[in-house]
Amino acid sequence: MPDSIVVKQLNAWFGEAHVLRDIDLTIAAGGVTAIIGPSGCGKSTFIRCLNRMHEVVPGARVTGTVLLGGEDVYAWDPVLLRRRVGMVFQRANPFPTMSVFDNAVAGLRLAGVRNRSRLAEAAERALRQAALWDEVKDALGKSGASLSGGQQQRLCIARALAVEPSVLLMDEPCSALDPIATAQIEELVHELQTTLTIVIVTHNMQQAARVSTWTGFFLLGELIEFGVTKELFRTPKDPRTEAYITGRFG
């Protein structure tokens, strides 16, 4: 089941650099929330705080509260948290020495699952969810790195889905892909939103408009505006949001 995320007074630093300032935001369970804004505004840092990836950077720290389904994620074991909150990065990163099958079930094996039939069932389920099964079912033993760029990104999505998360974070998942692969990922996001809470960071405002129900606009580490995507794009309340959407900066 998808989980809601409630963020209260979230601040984040890299060393002395204060990169997120007093973020208050509620992300509804299910559906797609897009995070937009110019480079360096804190978008990626924000979603990395949701699954505690931010804290793995030397000198990084966080204050504030992040509640996942009402539970404080900073009281969790980070490894367990990242099974519940999956993440897909800007560039596809399949494990190059692993087969397609082994990539798909890597998270399950890390969690201690060894039963071959259970792994096989999970791999097929996740690859089907990622709309990749029909393309790789006869090539499960091949290297994950042998796939095309779009297939590799869907393999990384399958790897995240195999552990059955309730939230999927996507950090610019289409930035390195061609238009056809981008359309496939967007269609996949549309299908997955019925069973997952999805948060997607994107520079592409057209993509945000196509795939998301809600959008948050970040600028200089602050959340400037958050609302229903159609309303935010049509009638933004803050002049800075309007200036960004209309291309006057960014």
C-alpha positions, 0 to 999 in steps of 0.5 A: 500500500502507498504511504503518505509523507509529511515533512515538517521544518526540514533543514539540510546542510552540506558542511556549512552550506544550508541547502534546504530551509524550513520545508513543510510539505505533505505528500499524499499517499498514492499518485505522483508528486513532481518537484521542479526548480532550477539547478542547485535549488535543493530538489535532489537533496530534498528527496534524498532526505526522505530515505536518508540518503542525504546523511551518507554524504560526509559533513551532511546533516538534517534537522526537522521531521519526516513522517512516513505513514505517520512514523518518523523515518529518522527513528528507523534503521536506514537499510529497512527504510530504503526497502520501503522507500525505493529510489531511481537515480538520474543515470541508470546504474545496473550492477554491470557484473550482474545478470538481468535476473540478479540485478532485479533481485539484488535487494531481496538477496541483500535482505536475506532471501535465498529461495530460488522460486521466490526470487524467480517469482519476484523477478518476473513480477518486478520486471512486469511492473517495470514493463520490461519482462517481455523484452528480457524474459529470454535474456535473464542471464545476460549482463544488465549493462548489455541493455539499452539505456531505457531498458537499463533504467527500467531494470533499475526501477524493477530492482527498486520494485522487487522489495515491494516499497510503498514509495518510489523516489525518482531523481531526473529518471529521464534526463539521459534518455531519448524521447521514446525511452522517456515516453516509456518511463512516463507511461510506467509512472502513470501505471505505478501511481495506483499502487505507489506514492511516487515523487519525481524530480524533473527539470522538464516542466512539460514532463511534470505537467504530464505525469504528476497530480501535485507539484512543488516549486523549489528555489534557493533551498525553499519551497516557494509553492505547492499545489495541484499541478494543473492549478500551479501551472495555470494560475501560480500564486507566487510571482517567482513560480510564474517567472520560472514556469514562463521561462524568465529564469532557470 
